[in-house]
Amino acid sequence: MKREEKASISIMRIICISIILILISGIGVLAVNTKLNDVKITLQNGYEMTVLTSKTKISEILEENNIILEENQKTIPDVQSEITAGQQIKITDKTYNEVQIAKVSEEGAKATIDQLLENYAPITEKIVTIQVPIPYETITKNVSENTTGDTTNKVLQEGKDGIKEETYKIKYQNEVEIEKTLISEKIIQQPVNKIVQVSKKTVSSRGATDTRTSAISYGGGKWTYSASDIDLLCAITAQESNSSYAGALAVITCACNRAESTKWSKNGSDPLSQYKARGQFCYSIDSHWKKRLNGRYPSYVKQAVEDALNGKRNHSYLSFRSAGTKHAGVNIGGNVYF
């Protein structure tokens, strides 16, 4: 190989090595300028995770790690605050109260035992047993298929609520209930079902049954729905809870309670409007309820909807969650109401 070629190769090697050193140096400077911190996050269920982040604001750290707070959750420290080195983020229920410890002043004054006791809020527990009604179901015997003209409904058997005994463990802090857990339940008296013979029939001008546009008034004329609206109410109710009559009645009762509450008036003044409100019930969350349209739900679901629209209620709550979320409240048909 000629001397000129060797010299050229040596120069190229020197240039390549210099470029590599410059790149390594730039990466090192970038790493130094971007300060990353280990942040420990404790979820409400006790699960702990450690993330590496350059963020300091808690809301940004949660967003960066795809952690979304539920409506009843909060963070400690507050979600809008910034954390410093060594601080941790804890996600908990909004009803949780931290034990506040008196701080030592900058002048060096020490907190006394009395100050600690004054700022400590003890948690007490009580075992409480209550009796709650078991709503009776209404069984409809429809004999209208072979009947023409105006007919009436006949009650063959009056209904009677049953009685159930429920035992709860309740925790209090500062005389405020912070947690309620169902320990046991026992049926004292079984409900007696109401049996109604229905002979009513809607006839069109051509003599055929027509339910597509018939208007049905419930609750003493308070709400008026078409047959298709009733079908939609039943489909949504069944999607939320179709395990029993009591469970279905609890769901439609919640919508009726909201329709009659000024707190939820922004979502409408009738149960169907409350069902359709964005982000509240399954109607706006998923489309599973659609498969239950056109009567694809148990007959007791429709009966529960009709009973609720006529004024029957089995609780006074305005919200519920699935029992799997372990939210404090009263369990009816697989949902916890609060």
C-alpha positions in Angstrom: 0.0 0.0 0.0 1.3 3.4 -0.9 2.3 5.9 1.8 -0.3 8.4 0.6 -3.1 5.8 1.0 -2.0 4.9 4.5 -1.9 8.5 5.6 -5.5 9.0 4.2 -6.8 6.0 6.2 -5.2 7.3 9.4 -6.8 10.7 8.9 -10.3 9.1 8.4 -9.9 7.1 11.6 -9.0 10.2 13.6 -12.1 12.0 12.2 -14.4 9.1 13.1 -13.1 8.8 16.6 -13.5 12.5 17.1 -17.2 12.4 16.0 -17.9 9.5 18.3 -16.3 11.4 21.3 -18.4 14.5 20.4 -21.6 12.5 20.4 -20.8 10.8 23.7 -20.0 14.1 25.3 -23.4 15.6 24.0 -25.4 12.7 25.5 -23.6 13.2 28.8 -24.4 16.9 28.9 -28.1 16.1 28.0 -28.4 13.6 30.8 -26.9 16.1 33.3 -29.2 18.9 32.2 -32.4 16.6 32.5 -32.8 15.9 36.1 -34.7 12.6 36.7 -36.2 11.6 40.0 -37.5 8.3 41.4 -41.0 8.9 42.6 -43.0 6.4 44.6 -46.7 6.2 44.0 -49.1 4.2 46.3 -52.5 3.3 44.8 -55.7 3.1 46.9 -55.6 -0.7 46.9 -52.1 -0.7 48.5 -50.1 -1.4 45.3 -46.9 0.5 45.2 -45.0 1.6 42.0 -41.8 3.6 41.4 -41.5 5.7 38.3 -38.6 7.7 36.8 -39.7 11.2 35.8 -38.5 14.8 35.2 -41.9 16.2 36.2 -42.4 17.8 39.6 -46.2 18.6 39.5 -48.3 15.6 40.8 -51.0 16.0 38.2 -48.4 15.8 35.4 -46.7 12.8 36.9 -50.0 10.9 37.1 -50.9 11.9 33.5 -47.4 10.8 32.3 -48.1 7.4 33.8 -51.7 7.1 32.6 -53.1 7.2 36.2 -56.6 8.7 36.3 -58.2 9.7 39.6 -61.8 8.6 40.1 -64.5 11.1 41.3 -64.2 9.9 44.9 -60.3 9.8 45.0 -57.7 12.4 46.0 -53.9 12.5 46.3 -51.7 13.2 49.3 -50.1 15.8 48.8 -52.8 17.6 46.8 -52.9 16.8 43.0 -52.1 20.4 42.1 -49.0 20.7 44.3 -45.4 19.9 43.4 -43.3 17.3 45.1 -39.7 17.6 46.3 -37.0 15.0 46.5 -37.9 12.2 48.8 -41.7 12.9 48.8 -44.2 10.1 47.9 -47.6 10.3 46.2 -50.5 8.5 47.9 -53.9 7.9 46.2 -56.8 7.4 48.7 -60.5 8.0 49.2 -61.7 11.5 49.7 -63.2 10.6 53.0 -59.8 9.6 54.4 -58.4 12.0 57.0 -54.7 12.1 57.7 -53.6 12.3 61.3 -52.2 15.8 61.6 -49.1 16.2 63.8 -48.1 19.5 65.2 -45.1 21.0 63.4 -41.9 22.1 65.1 -41.4 25.9 64.6 -38.4 27.3 62.9 -37.3 28.7 66.3 -36.9 25.1 67.5 -39.9 24.8 69.8 -40.8 21.2 70.4 -44.4 19.8 70.1 -45.7 18.6 73.4 -47.6 15.4 74.1 -50.8 17.5 74.6 -50.4 19.0 71.2 -50.0 15.6 69.5 -53.1 14.3 71.3 -55.1 17.4 70.3 -54.3 16.9 66.6 -54.8 13.1 66.6 -58.3 12.0 65.6 -58.9 8.4 66.8 -60.9 6.0 64.7 -63.7 4.1 66.5 -65.7 1.1 65.3 -69.2 0.0 66.0 -71.2 -3.1 65.1 -74.7 -2.1 64.0 -77.6 -4.4 63.1 -80.6 -2.9 61.2 -83.7 -4.3 59.6 -84.4 -3.3 56.0 -87.4 -4.1 53.8 -87.2 -6.6 51.0 -89.3 -5.2 48.2 -91.9 -7.6 46.9 -92.1 -8.3 43.2 -95.1 -7.7 41.0 -96.0 -10.7 38.8 -98.1 -9.8 35.8 -100.5 -12.3 34.2 -101.3 -10.9 30.8 -104.6 -12.1 29.4 -105.0 -9.3 26.9 -104.0 -11.2 23.8 -107.5 -12.6 23.3 -109.4 -9.6 24.6 -110.8 -6.6 22.6 -112.0 -3.2 23.8 -111.3 -1.4 27.0 -110.4 -3.7 30.0 -109.2 -3.3 33.5 -106.4 -4.6 35.7 -107.3 -6.9 38.6 -105.1 -7.5 41.6 -105.3 -11.3 42.4 -102.9 -11.1 45.4 -101.7 -8.1 47.3 -97.9 -7.7 47.8 -96.1 -7.4 51.1 -92.4 -6.5 51.7 -90.2 -8.9 53.5 -87.7 -8.1 56.2 -84.0 -8.6 56.1 -81.5 -8.2 59.0 -78.2 -6.7 58.1 -75.1 -6.3 60.3 -72.5 -3.7 59.5 -69.1 -2.7 60.9 -69.0 1.0 60.8 -65.9 3.2 61.4 -66.1 6.7 62.7 -63.6 9.6 62.9 -64.5 12.8 64.6 -68.1 11.3 64.9 -68.3 11.1 61.1 -68.9 7.8 59.4 -65.8 7.1 57.1 -66.4 3.4 56.3 -69.3 0.9 56.4 -68.8 -2.8 55.7 -71.5 -5.4 55.5 -70.6 -8.3 57.8 -73.7 -10.5 57.5 -77.3 -10.6 56.4 -80.3 -12.8 57.3 -83.8 -13.0 56.0 -86.3 -12.6 58.8 -89.4 -12.7 56.6 -89.8 -13.5 52.9 -91.7 -11.0 50.7 -95.1 -11.9 49.3 -95.4 -11.2 45.6 -98.1 -9.1 44.2 -100.1 -10.8 41.4 -101.9 -8.6 38.8 -104.0 -9.8 36.0 -103.7 -7.4 33.1 -106.4 -7.2 30.5 -105.6 -3.7 29.1 -105.1 -3.5 25.3 -104.2 -0.6 23.0 -106.0 -0.8 19.6 -105.2 1.3 16.5 -107.8 2.8 14.2 -107.5 -0.3 12.0 -108.3 -2.7 14.8 -104.7 -4.0 15.3 -102.5 -3.6 18.3 -100.1 -0.8 17.8 -97.4 0.1 20.4 -94.9 2.0 18.3 -96.2 5.5 19.1 -98.6 5.0 22.1 -97.9 7.4 24.9 -97.9 5.9 28.4 -98.2 8.1 31.4 -96.8 7.1 34.8 -96.4 8.6 38.3 -99.8 10.3 38.2 -99.0 12.0 34.9 -95.6 13.2 36.0 -93.7 11.5 33.2 -95.0 10.4 29.8 -93.1 7.9 27.6 -93.7 6.2 24.3 -93.5 2.4 24.2 -90.0 2.7 22.5 -88.9 4.9 25.4 -90.1 2.4 27.9 -88.2 -0.3 26.0 -85.0 1.9 26.2 -85.5 2.5 29.9 -85.8 -1.3 30.5 -82.7 -2.0 28.3 -80.5 0.4 30.2 -81.8 -0.8 33.6 -81.2 -4.4 32.7 -77.6 -3.6 31.6 -76.9 -1.9 34.9 -78.5 -4.8 37.0 -80.7 -7.7 35.8 -80.0 -10.2 38.5 -83.3 -9.6 40.4 -86.4 -7.4 40.6 -84.9 -5.6 43.6 -81.6 -4.9 41.7 -83.5 -3.5 38.7 -85.8 -1.4 40.9 -82.7 0.0 42.7 -81.2 1.2 39.4 -84.4 2.9 38.1 -85.0 4.3 41.6 -81.6 6.0 41.5 -82.5 7.7 38.1 -85.9 8.7 39.5 -84.3 10.2 42.7 -81.9 12.2 40.5 -84.8 13.4 38.3 -86.5 14.7 41.5 -83.3 16.2 43.0 -82.2 19.8 42.4 -78.6 18.6 42.6 -79.0 16.6 39.4 -81.4 18.9 37.6 -78.8 19.9 35.0 -79.1 16.3 33.6 -82.9 16.5 33.1 -86.1 16.3 35.0 -87.1 12.7 34.1 -85.4 9.3 34.6 -84.6 8.7 30.9 -82.8 12.1 30.6 -80.8 11.1 33.7 -79.9 7.8 32.0 -78.8 9.6 28.9 -76.6 12.1 30.8 -73.0 12.0 29.6 -70.7 9.8 31.8 -73.3 8.8 34.3 -75.0 5.5 33.3 -74.0 2.8 30.7 -76.0 4.6 27.9 -73.1 7.0 27.2 -70.2 4.7 28.4 -70.6 1.7 26.2 -73.1 0.1 23.8 -73.8 -3.2 25.5 -77.4 -2.0 26.4 -78.3 -2.1 22.8 -78.4 -5.9 22.7 -81.2 -5.7 25.3 -83.6 -3.6 23.2 -86.9 -4.9 21.8 -87.8 -6.7 25.0 -84.6 -8.8 25.4 -84.7 -8.5 29.3 -86.4 -10.4 32.1 -90.1 -9.5 32.7 -89.3 -8.4 36.2 -87.0 -5.6 34.8 -90.0 -4.1 33.0 -92.1 -4.5 36.1 -89.5 -2.7 38.2 -89.4 0.2 35.7 -93.1 0.5 35.6 -93.4 0.3 39.5 -90.7 3.0 39.9 -92.4 5.3 37.4 -95.6 4.8 39.4 -93.9 6.0 42.5 -92.3 2.9 44.1 -88.8 3.3 45.5 -86.5 0.9 47.4 -83.9 3.4 48.5 -83.1 7.2 48.7 -79.6 7.2 47.2 -78.4 9.2 44.2 -75.4 7.3 43.1 -74.1 3.7 42.9 -71.1 1.7 41.8 -70.4 -1.9 41.1 -69.9 -4.0 44.2 -66.5 -5.0 42.9 -65.2 -1.5 43.5 -65.5 -2.0 47.3 -67.2 1.4 47.7 -68.9 2.0 51.1 -72.6 1.9 50.9 -75.7 -0.5 50.7 -75.5 -3.5 48.3 -78.6 -4.1 46.3 -78.5 -6.5 43.4 -74.7 -6.4 42.9 -74.4 -2.6 43.1 -73.4 -0.5 46.1 -75.6 2.6 46.6 -74.5 5.7 48.4 
